[in-house]
Amino acid sequence: METHTEGLAHEEAVSAEPESRRATALRHGRRARLYAWAVIGVATLAMLIALVIANVRSVKIDWVFSSGHASLVWIVMGAAVLGWLLGIATCILFRYRTRKPRV
């Protein structure tokens, strides 16, 4: 059975080996993808902030039996979240209905 100090010595020996070109490329590719997702996230946040700033005025909403007033940005954001949730529900329903029959 390997002791803690022997395990550390083994890890040091493994890390002392030079990294292969493929491993280096994979590591750099992973880092590039993380940076790309960070840039996409920041751009999305900036667009969301611009959307909020541009649409803060209050608008009238006509329901079937009544009406009300709400900020336009909340209407747009609510519709986007509702559409997203309905898309997920539809995907789950289609997957459930088209799955392989159990034996």
DSSP file (Angstrom, degrees, kcal/mol; ACC not computed):
  #  RESIDUE AA STRUCTURE BP1 BP2  ACC     N-H-->O    O-->H-N    N-H-->O    O-->H-N    TCO  KAPPA ALPHA  PHI   PSI    X-CA   Y-CA   Z-CA
    1    1 A M              0   0    0      0, 0.0     2,-0.3     0, 0.0     0, 0.0   0.000 360.0 360.0 360.0 138.8    0.0    0.0    0.0
    2    2 A E        -     0   0    0      1,-0.1     2,-0.1     4,-0.0     0, 0.0  -0.599 360.0-141.7 -83.4 132.9    1.3    3.4   -1.0
    3    3 A T     >  -     0   0    0     -2,-0.3     4,-2.2     1,-0.1     5,-0.2  -0.386  27.5-103.3 -86.8 171.1    2.0    5.9    1.8
    4    4 A H  H  > S+     0   0    0      1,-0.2     4,-2.0     2,-0.2     5,-0.1   0.896 120.8  48.6 -62.1 -42.5    1.3    9.7    1.6
    5    5 A T  H  > S+     0   0    0      1,-0.2     4,-2.1     2,-0.2    -1,-0.2   0.868 110.5  50.9 -68.7 -35.7    4.9   10.6    1.1
    6    6 A E  H  > S+     0   0    0      2,-0.2     4,-2.1     1,-0.2    -1,-0.2   0.888 108.9  52.5 -67.3 -37.4    5.4    8.0   -1.6
    7    7 A G  H  X S+     0   0    0     -4,-2.2     4,-2.3     2,-0.2    -2,-0.2   0.895 109.7  48.7 -63.1 -40.6    2.2    9.4   -3.4
    8    8 A L  H  X S+     0   0    0     -4,-2.0     4,-2.4     2,-0.2    -2,-0.2   0.898 109.9  51.3 -66.1 -40.2    3.7   12.9   -3.3
    9    9 A A  H  X S+     0   0    0     -4,-2.1     4,-1.9     1,-0.2    -2,-0.2   0.894 110.4  49.5 -63.5 -38.7    7.0   11.7   -4.7
   10   10 A H  H  X S+     0   0    0     -4,-2.1     4,-2.4     2,-0.2    -2,-0.2   0.909 110.2  50.2 -66.2 -42.3    5.1    9.9   -7.5
   11   11 A E  H  X S+     0   0    0     -4,-2.3     4,-2.6     1,-0.2    -2,-0.2   0.894 110.4  50.1 -63.0 -40.0    3.1   13.1   -8.3
   12   12 A E  H  X S+     0   0    0     -4,-2.4     4,-1.2     2,-0.2    -1,-0.2   0.888 110.8  49.6 -64.9 -38.4    6.3   15.1   -8.4
   13   13 A A  H  X S+     0   0    0     -4,-1.9     4,-0.6     2,-0.2    -2,-0.2   0.896 112.6  47.2 -67.4 -39.3    7.9   12.6  -10.7
   14   14 A V  H >< S+     0   0    0     -4,-2.4     3,-1.0     1,-0.2    -2,-0.2   0.918 113.0  48.0 -67.8 -42.7    4.9   12.7  -13.0
   15   15 A S  H 3< S+     0   0    0     -4,-2.6    -1,-0.2     1,-0.2    -2,-0.2   0.708 102.5  64.3 -73.0 -17.7    4.8   16.5  -13.0
   16   16 A A  H 3< S+     0   0    0     -4,-1.2    -1,-0.2    -5,-0.2    -2,-0.2   0.692  82.5  96.1 -77.1 -17.6    8.5   16.7  -13.8
   17   17 A E  S << S-     0   0    0     -3,-1.0     2,-0.1    -4,-0.6     3,-0.0  -0.458  89.5-102.5 -70.5 144.3    7.9   15.0  -17.1
   18   18 A P        -     0   0    0      0, 0.0     2,-0.3     0, 0.0    -1,-0.1  -0.391  36.9-110.5 -68.1 145.4    7.6   17.4  -20.1
   19   19 A E        -     0   0    0     -4,-0.1    -4,-0.0     1,-0.1    -3,-0.0  -0.559  33.8-117.9 -76.9 136.4    4.1   18.1  -21.3
   20   20 A S     >  -     0   0    0     -2,-0.3     4,-2.3     1,-0.1     5,-0.2  -0.250  20.9-113.3 -70.5 162.6    3.4   16.6  -24.7
   21   21 A R  H  > S+     0   0    0      1,-0.2     4,-2.4     2,-0.2     5,-0.2   0.878 118.3  51.4 -63.6 -37.3    2.5   18.9  -27.6
   22   22 A R  H  > S+     0   0    0      2,-0.2     4,-2.6     1,-0.2    -1,-0.2   0.924 109.8  48.2 -66.4 -44.1   -1.0   17.4  -27.7
   23   23 A A  H  > S+     0   0    0      1,-0.2     4,-2.3     2,-0.2    -2,-0.2   0.888 112.5  49.7 -63.6 -39.1   -1.6   18.0  -24.0
   24   24 A T  H  X S+     0   0    0     -4,-2.3     4,-2.6     2,-0.2     5,-0.2   0.922 111.3  48.7 -64.7 -43.7   -0.3   21.6  -24.3
   25   25 A A  H  X S+     0   0    0     -4,-2.4     4,-2.5     1,-0.2    -2,-0.2   0.906 111.9  49.3 -63.2 -41.4   -2.7   22.2  -27.3
   26   26 A L  H  X S+     0   0    0     -4,-2.6     4,-2.4     2,-0.2    -1,-0.2   0.910 111.7  48.7 -63.5 -41.8   -5.6   20.7  -25.4
   27   27 A R  H  X S+     0   0    0     -4,-2.3     4,-2.0     2,-0.2    -2,-0.2   0.916 113.8  45.7 -64.8 -43.4   -4.8   22.9  -22.3
   28   28 A H  H  X S+     0   0    0     -4,-2.6     4,-2.4     2,-0.2    -2,-0.2   0.865 111.9  52.4 -68.5 -36.1   -4.5   26.0  -24.4
   29   29 A G  H  X S+     0   0    0     -4,-2.5     4,-2.3    -5,-0.2    -2,-0.2   0.905 108.9  49.8 -64.4 -41.6   -7.7   25.2  -26.3
   30   30 A R  H  X S+     0   0    0     -4,-2.4     4,-2.1     1,-0.2    -2,-0.2   0.904 111.4  49.2 -62.6 -41.9   -9.6   24.7  -23.0
   31   31 A R  H  X S+     0   0    0     -4,-2.0     4,-2.4     2,-0.2    -2,-0.2   0.900 109.6  51.4 -64.8 -41.4   -8.3   28.1  -21.9
   32   32 A A  H  X S+     0   0    0     -4,-2.4     4,-2.5     1,-0.2    -2,-0.2   0.900 109.1  50.7 -63.5 -40.5   -9.3   29.8  -25.1
   33   33 A R  H  X S+     0   0    0     -4,-2.3     4,-2.5     2,-0.2    -1,-0.2   0.906 109.4  50.8 -64.2 -40.0  -12.9   28.3  -24.8
   34   34 A L  H  X S+     0   0    0     -4,-2.1     4,-2.1     2,-0.2    -2,-0.2   0.918 111.4  47.7 -63.2 -42.6  -13.1   29.7  -21.2
   35   35 A Y  H  X S+     0   0    0     -4,-2.4     4,-2.5     2,-0.2    -2,-0.2   0.898 110.7  52.3 -64.1 -39.5  -12.0   33.1  -22.4
   36   36 A A  H  X S+     0   0    0     -4,-2.5     4,-2.6     1,-0.2    -2,-0.2   0.924 109.9  47.9 -62.8 -44.2  -14.5   33.0  -25.3
   37   37 A W  H  X S+     0   0    0     -4,-2.5     4,-2.5     2,-0.2    -1,-0.2   0.876 110.7  52.3 -64.2 -36.3  -17.4   32.1  -22.9
   38   38 A A  H  X S+     0   0    0     -4,-2.1     4,-2.4     2,-0.2    -2,-0.2   0.923 110.8  46.9 -64.2 -43.7  -16.3   34.9  -20.6
   39   39 A V  H  X S+     0   0    0     -4,-2.5     4,-2.5     2,-0.2    -2,-0.2   0.913 112.7  49.5 -64.4 -42.6  -16.4   37.4  -23.5
   40   40 A I  H  X S+     0   0    0     -4,-2.6     4,-2.4     2,-0.2    -2,-0.2   0.905 111.2  50.4 -62.5 -41.3  -19.8   36.1  -24.6
   41   41 A G  H  X S+     0   0    0     -4,-2.5     4,-2.3     2,-0.2    -2,-0.2   0.916 111.7  46.4 -62.9 -44.4  -21.0   36.4  -21.0
   42   42 A V  H  X S+     0   0    0     -4,-2.4     4,-2.4     2,-0.2    -2,-0.2   0.905 113.0  49.8 -65.9 -41.3  -19.8   40.0  -20.7
   43   43 A A  H  X S+     0   0    0     -4,-2.5     4,-2.3     2,-0.2    -2,-0.2   0.897 111.3  49.4 -63.8 -40.5  -21.3   41.0  -24.1
   44   44 A T  H  X S+     0   0    0     -4,-2.4     4,-2.3     2,-0.2    -2,-0.2   0.907 111.1  49.4 -64.7 -41.9  -24.6   39.4  -23.1
   45   45 A L  H  X S+     0   0    0     -4,-2.3     4,-2.3     2,-0.2    -2,-0.2   0.902 110.6  50.3 -63.4 -41.4  -24.6   41.3  -19.8
   46   46 A A  H  X S+     0   0    0     -4,-2.4     4,-2.3     1,-0.2    -2,-0.2   0.904 111.0  48.8 -63.9 -40.8  -23.8   44.6  -21.6
   47   47 A M  H  X S+     0   0    0     -4,-2.3     4,-2.3     2,-0.2    -2,-0.2   0.888 110.5  51.3 -66.4 -37.4  -26.6   44.0  -24.1
   48   48 A L  H  X S+     0   0    0     -4,-2.3     4,-2.2     2,-0.2    -2,-0.2   0.905 110.2  48.4 -64.7 -42.2  -29.0   43.2  -21.2
   49   49 A I  H  X S+     0   0    0     -4,-2.3     4,-2.5     2,-0.2    -2,-0.2   0.907 111.5  50.1 -64.0 -42.0  -28.1   46.4  -19.4
   50   50 A A  H  X S+     0   0    0     -4,-2.3     4,-2.3     1,-0.2    -2,-0.2   0.888 109.4  52.3 -63.1 -38.6  -28.5   48.4  -22.7
   51   51 A L  H  X S+     0   0    0     -4,-2.3     4,-1.2     2,-0.2    -2,-0.2   0.912 110.5  47.5 -62.4 -43.5  -32.0   46.8  -23.1
   52   52 A V  H  < S+     0   0    0     -4,-2.2     3,-0.4     1,-0.2    -2,-0.2   0.928 113.1  47.9 -64.2 -45.7  -33.0   47.8  -19.6
   53   53 A I  H >< S+     0   0    0     -4,-2.5     3,-0.6     1,-0.2    -2,-0.2   0.886 113.5  47.5 -63.9 -39.2  -31.8   51.4  -20.1
   54   54 A A  H 3< S+     0   0    0     -4,-2.3    -1,-0.2     1,-0.2    -2,-0.2   0.699 117.0  42.1 -76.7 -18.8  -33.5   51.8  -23.4
   55   55 A N  T 3<  +     0   0    0     -4,-1.2    18,-1.7    -3,-0.4    -1,-0.2  -0.283  69.3 117.4-127.3  49.0  -36.9   50.4  -22.3
   56   56 A V    <   +     0   0    0     -3,-0.6    -1,-0.1    16,-0.2    -2,-0.1   0.563  46.7 109.4 -91.1  -8.5  -37.6   51.8  -18.8
   57   57 A R  S    S-     0   0    0     -3,-0.2    15,-2.3    14,-0.1     2,-0.3  -0.307  73.2-112.9 -69.4 153.6  -40.8   53.6  -19.8
   58   58 A S  E     -A   71   0A   0     13,-0.2     2,-0.3    14,-0.1    13,-0.3  -0.680  34.3-171.5 -88.6 137.8  -44.1   52.3  -18.6
   59   59 A V  E     -A   70   0A   0     11,-2.9    11,-2.2    -2,-0.3     2,-0.4  -0.889  26.2-107.3-126.9 158.3  -46.6   50.9  -21.2
   60   60 A K  E     -A   69   0A   0     -2,-0.3     2,-0.5     9,-0.2     9,-0.3  -0.701  27.4-156.9 -87.4 134.3  -50.2   49.8  -20.9
   61   61 A I  E     -A   68   0A   0      7,-3.9     7,-2.5    -2,-0.4     2,-0.7  -0.956   3.8-152.7-111.9 125.2  -50.9   46.1  -21.1
   62   62 A D  E     -A   67   0A   0     -2,-0.5     5,-0.3     5,-0.2     2,-0.1  -0.884  14.9-173.5-100.0 115.0  -54.3   44.9  -22.2
   63   63 A W        -     0   0    0      3,-2.9     5,-0.0    -2,-0.7     0, 0.0  -0.329  42.4 -95.3 -91.2-179.3  -55.4   41.6  -20.7
   64   64 A V  S    S+     0   0    0      1,-0.2    -1,-0.1    -2,-0.1     3,-0.1   0.925 120.9  15.7 -65.5 -44.9  -58.5   39.7  -21.7
   65   65 A F  S    S+     0   0    0      1,-0.0     2,-0.3    -3,-0.0    -1,-0.2   0.489 134.1   7.5-110.8  -5.9  -60.6   41.1  -18.8
   66   66 A S        -     0   0    0      2,-0.0    -3,-2.9     0, 0.0     2,-0.3  -0.878  62.2-130.1-155.8-174.2  -58.5   44.0  -17.6
   67   67 A S  E     +A   62   0A   0     -2,-0.3     2,-0.3    -5,-0.3    -5,-0.2  -0.944  20.4 174.2-144.1 166.1  -55.5   46.2  -18.3
   68   68 A G  E     -A   61   0A   0     -7,-2.5    -7,-3.9    -2,-0.3     2,-0.4  -0.932  27.9-107.3-159.1 179.1  -52.5   47.4  -16.3
   69   69 A H  E     +A   60   0A   0     -2,-0.3     2,-0.3    -9,-0.3    -9,-0.2  -0.957  36.8 159.2-121.9 139.9  -49.2   49.3  -16.6
   70   70 A A  E     -A   59   0A   0    -11,-2.2   -11,-2.9    -2,-0.4     2,-0.2  -0.982  46.6 -89.5-152.3 158.0  -45.7   47.8  -16.5
   71   71 A S  E >>  -A   58   0A   0     -2,-0.3     4,-1.5   -13,-0.3     3,-0.6  -0.512  35.9-129.2 -69.1 136.5  -42.2   48.7  -17.5
   72   72 A L  H 3> S+     0   0    0    -15,-2.3     4,-2.4     1,-0.2     5,-0.2   0.844 105.6  58.7 -58.3 -36.9  -41.5   47.6  -21.1
   73   73 A V  H 3> S+     0   0    0    -18,-1.7     4,-2.7   -16,-0.2    -1,-0.2   0.876 104.3  50.7 -64.3 -36.5  -38.3   45.9  -20.1
   74   74 A W  H <> S+     0   0    0     -3,-0.6     4,-2.5     2,-0.2    -1,-0.2   0.860 109.4  51.3 -69.8 -34.0  -40.1   43.6  -17.6
   75   75 A I  H  X S+     0   0    0     -4,-1.5     4,-2.3     2,-0.2    -2,-0.2   0.934 113.3  44.6 -65.2 -45.3  -42.6   42.6  -20.3
   76   76 A V  H  X S+     0   0    0     -4,-2.4     4,-2.2     2,-0.2    -2,-0.2   0.928 115.9  46.4 -65.0 -45.5  -39.8   41.7  -22.7
   77   77 A M  H  X S+     0   0    0     -4,-2.7     4,-2.5     2,-0.2     5,-0.2   0.901 112.5  50.5 -65.7 -40.5  -37.8   39.9  -20.0
   78   78 A G  H  X S+     0   0    0     -4,-2.5     4,-2.6     1,-0.2    -1,-0.2   0.913 111.0  48.7 -62.4 -42.6  -40.9   38.0  -18.8
   79   79 A A  H  X S+     0   0    0     -4,-2.3     4,-2.4     2,-0.2    -2,-0.2   0.890 111.4  50.3 -64.5 -38.6  -41.7   37.0  -22.4
   80   80 A A  H  X S+     0   0    0     -4,-2.2     4,-2.2     2,-0.2    -2,-0.2   0.927 112.9  44.9 -65.7 -44.6  -38.2   35.8  -22.9
   81   81 A V  H  X S+     0   0    0     -4,-2.5     4,-2.6     2,-0.2     5,-0.2   0.913 113.5  50.5 -66.3 -42.3  -38.1   33.7  -19.7
   82   82 A L  H  X S+     0   0    0     -4,-2.6     4,-2.5     1,-0.2    -2,-0.2   0.915 111.6  48.2 -61.6 -43.2  -41.6   32.3  -20.5
   83   83 A G  H  X S+     0   0    0     -4,-2.4     4,-2.0     2,-0.2    -1,-0.2   0.895 111.2  50.6 -63.3 -40.2  -40.5   31.3  -24.0
   84   84 A W  H  X S+     0   0    0     -4,-2.2     4,-2.1     2,-0.2    -2,-0.2   0.933 112.1  46.5 -62.9 -46.8  -37.3   29.7  -22.7
   85   85 A L  H  X S+     0   0    0     -4,-2.6     4,-2.5     1,-0.2    -2,-0.2   0.894 112.1  50.3 -64.7 -40.6  -39.3   27.6  -20.1
   86   86 A L  H  X S+     0   0    0     -4,-2.5     4,-2.4     1,-0.2    -1,-0.2   0.860 108.8  53.5 -65.8 -34.4  -41.8   26.6  -22.7
   87   87 A G  H  X S+     0   0    0     -4,-2.0     4,-2.2     2,-0.2    -2,-0.2   0.907 109.8  47.0 -64.5 -42.2  -39.0   25.5  -25.0
   88   88 A I  H  X S+     0   0    0     -4,-2.1     4,-2.4     2,-0.2    -2,-0.2   0.925 112.6  49.7 -64.4 -44.5  -37.5   23.4  -22.3
   89   89 A A  H  X S+     0   0    0     -4,-2.5     4,-2.5     1,-0.2    -2,-0.2   0.902 111.1  49.7 -62.0 -41.2  -40.9   21.8  -21.5
   90   90 A T  H  X S+     0   0    0     -4,-2.4     4,-2.8     2,-0.2     5,-0.2   0.908 110.0  50.7 -63.8 -42.3  -41.5   21.1  -25.2
   91   91 A C  H  X S+     0   0    0     -4,-2.2     4,-2.4     2,-0.2    -2,-0.2   0.920 112.0  47.0 -61.1 -44.9  -38.1   19.5  -25.5
   92   92 A I  H  X S+     0   0    0     -4,-2.4     4,-2.4     2,-0.2    -2,-0.2   0.918 113.0  49.3 -63.9 -43.2  -38.8   17.3  -22.5
   93   93 A L  H  X S+     0   0    0     -4,-2.5     4,-2.5     2,-0.2    -2,-0.2   0.925 112.4  47.0 -62.9 -45.6  -42.2   16.3  -23.9
   94   94 A F  H  X S+     0   0    0     -4,-2.8     4,-1.8     1,-0.2    -1,-0.2   0.904 112.6  49.7 -63.5 -41.2  -40.9   15.5  -27.3
   95   95 A R  H  < S+     0   0    0     -4,-2.4     4,-0.4    -5,-0.2    -1,-0.2   0.902 112.5  47.9 -64.5 -40.1  -38.1   13.4  -25.9
   96   96 A Y  H >< S+     0   0    0     -4,-2.4     3,-0.6     1,-0.2    -2,-0.2   0.906 114.4  45.7 -65.9 -41.9  -40.5   11.5  -23.6
   97   97 A R  H 3< S+     0   0    0     -4,-2.5    -1,-0.2     1,-0.2    -2,-0.2   0.744 118.2  41.6 -76.0 -23.1  -42.9   10.9  -26.5
   98   98 A T  T 3< S+     0   0    0     -4,-1.8    -1,-0.2    -5,-0.2    -2,-0.2   0.258  85.9 121.1-110.0  12.1  -40.3    9.7  -29.0
   99   99 A R  S <  S-     0   0    0     -3,-0.6     3,-0.1    -4,-0.4    -3,-0.0  -0.288  74.7 -85.9 -73.0 163.3  -38.1    7.6  -26.7
  100  100 A K        -     0   0    0      1,-0.1    -1,-0.1    -2,-0.0     2,-0.1  -0.412  50.2-104.8 -65.4 138.3  -37.4    3.9  -27.4
  101  101 A P        -     0   0    0      0, 0.0     2,-0.2     0, 0.0    -1,-0.1  -0.406  36.1-115.8 -65.4 141.7  -40.1    1.6  -26.0
  102  102 A R              0   0    0      1,-0.1    -3,-0.0    -2,-0.1     0, 0.0  -0.538 360.0 360.0 -78.5 144.6  -39.0   -0.2  -22.9
  103  103 A V              0   0    0     -2,-0.2    -1,-0.1     0, 0.0     0, 0.0   0.423 360.0 360.0 -95.9 360.0  -38.7   -4.0  -23.1
